[in-house]
Amino acid sequence: MAGIVPKRAASSVIEDLDTPRIDCIEQEHQKTGAALAQLRWLTDDFRPPEWVCNTYRALLAGLLRLEQDLHRHIHKENNILFPLAIANL
């Protein structure tokens, strides 16, 4: 199953996290969210104009998938991984 991390590997990651690292990563998440919002705005919500070629349409579709994947990744870290790490400090 894709995306499943073995329990031993996950606990190793949790043990390596401390509050300053978590704070730094959360700041990076904020910056990433702002960059994604700007990208969405610049691309008119990833909607291609009628006149563009298929390559441009594929680019916008790929950017949408990138945004979705990053949001999912950030959600998992902020709401699952970091609370577990903090609980184990």
VMD Tcl script that draws the C-alpha trace (Angstrom):
set ca {
  {0.00 0.00 0.00}
  {1.45 3.34 -1.06}
  {1.97 5.91 1.64}
  {2.11 3.40 4.49}
  {5.21 3.80 6.66}
  {6.35 0.80 8.71}
  {5.69 1.36 12.41}
  {9.40 1.18 13.30}
  {10.30 3.82 10.68}
  {7.51 6.12 11.84}
  {8.60 5.89 15.47}
  {12.18 6.71 14.42}
  {10.97 9.87 12.68}
  {8.92 10.84 15.73}
  {11.92 10.34 18.03}
  {14.06 12.63 15.85}
  {11.60 15.52 16.07}
  {11.83 18.15 18.76}
  {9.90 21.37 19.35}
  {12.30 23.71 17.49}
  {12.29 21.42 14.44}
  {8.52 21.15 14.50}
  {8.19 24.93 14.77}
  {10.54 25.39 11.80}
  {8.64 22.86 9.67}
  {5.30 24.45 10.59}
  {6.66 27.82 9.42}
  {7.68 26.17 6.16}
  {4.16 24.79 5.86}
  {2.75 28.31 6.26}
  {5.04 29.63 3.51}
  {4.15 26.69 1.28}
  {0.44 27.33 1.81}
  {0.91 30.99 0.86}
  {2.88 30.02 -2.26}
  {0.19 27.53 -3.28}
  {-2.52 30.15 -2.77}
  {-0.62 32.58 -4.98}
  {-0.11 29.90 -7.63}
  {-3.83 29.12 -7.55}
  {-4.63 32.82 -7.93}
  {-2.16 33.30 -10.79}
  {-3.61 30.34 -12.70}
  {-7.26 31.30 -12.10}
  {-7.81 28.24 -9.91}
  {-5.87 26.05 -12.35}
  {-8.54 26.62 -15.02}
  {-7.06 26.71 -18.52}
  {-8.36 29.30 -20.97}
  {-10.19 27.81 -23.95}
  {-7.44 28.77 -26.39}
  {-4.48 27.00 -24.71}
  {-2.72 23.89 -26.01}
  {-2.84 20.46 -24.38}
  {0.64 20.94 -22.90}
  {-0.57 23.98 -20.97}
  {-3.67 22.07 -19.85}
  {-1.44 19.21 -18.64}
  {0.73 21.70 -16.75}
  {-2.28 23.12 -14.92}
  {-3.58 19.63 -14.13}
  {-0.16 18.72 -12.75}
  {-0.05 21.86 -10.63}
  {-3.48 21.00 -9.22}
  {-2.24 17.51 -8.30}
  {0.87 19.04 -6.72}
  {-1.29 21.36 -4.61}
  {-3.52 18.49 -3.49}
  {-0.54 16.26 -2.63}
  {1.19 19.02 -0.66}
  {-1.98 19.84 1.28}
  {-2.41 16.16 2.15}
  {1.26 15.90 3.20}
  {1.08 19.03 5.35}
  {-2.16 17.86 6.95}
  {-0.62 14.52 7.92}
  {2.42 16.18 9.47}
  {0.55 18.93 11.29}
  {-2.35 16.83 12.56}
  {-0.89 13.33 12.99}
  {2.92 13.24 13.12}
  {3.64 16.40 15.10}
  {1.07 15.75 17.87}
  {2.54 12.26 18.31}
  {6.06 13.67 18.45}
  {5.07 16.35 20.97}
  {3.31 13.76 23.13}
  {6.53 11.72 23.19}
  {8.87 14.59 24.17}
}
mol new
graphics top color blue
foreach p $ca { graphics top sphere $p radius 0.5 }
foreach p [lrange $ca 0 end-1] q [lrange $ca 1 end] { graphics top cylinder $p $q radius 0.2 }
display resetview
